[in-house]
Amino acid sequence: MTALAELARRTDAAVQRARAELVTGVRAAHASGLTQAEIAREIGRSQPEVSRLLHFHGRSARGRALRRNKPAVLALISEIGGGRVRVFGSVATGTDGPDSDIDLLIDLSDDVGMLRIARTERLLADILGYSVDLVSSSDLRADLRDRVLAEAVPL
């Protein structure tokens, strides 16, 4: 790789990390009760841009697959008693790469077993073409809870 190509790669990665940090911060501010207009004033951006940062747009291949198959994804999760589906992790922040899975946070009753969840993950992977990790909101580890909730956006 030439020095110029390496510089471009590092710059692209830095921009991607910076955008993910901004998205996470804006979503955390919104979750704490700030309005889109207040956030826009605070960060020096327009309210429509803040709106775009708050909602899942899925521009990567995984994100586009999720958007394209949203009705099927929601239906499958509903079949196991799940609801309030949110995208989190690298797909939500736009930093997903070739080895990334799709992380979905769902509200799920405690009586749904691990085998049923694993089966649903496989069915979702078949539909989307990418590995899927379903995480019940009631099972979030305490050390990850704040980060996951800050970056989670409705599907």
Secondary structure, 3 states (H helix, E strand, C coil): CCHHHHHHHHHHHHHHHHHHHHHHHHHHHHHCCCCHHHHHHHHCCCHHHHHHHHCCCCCCHHHHHHHHCHHHHHHHHHHCCCEEEEEECHHHHCCCCCCCCEEEEEECCCCCCHHHHHHHHHHHHHHHCCCEEEEEHHHCCHHHHHHHHHHCEEC
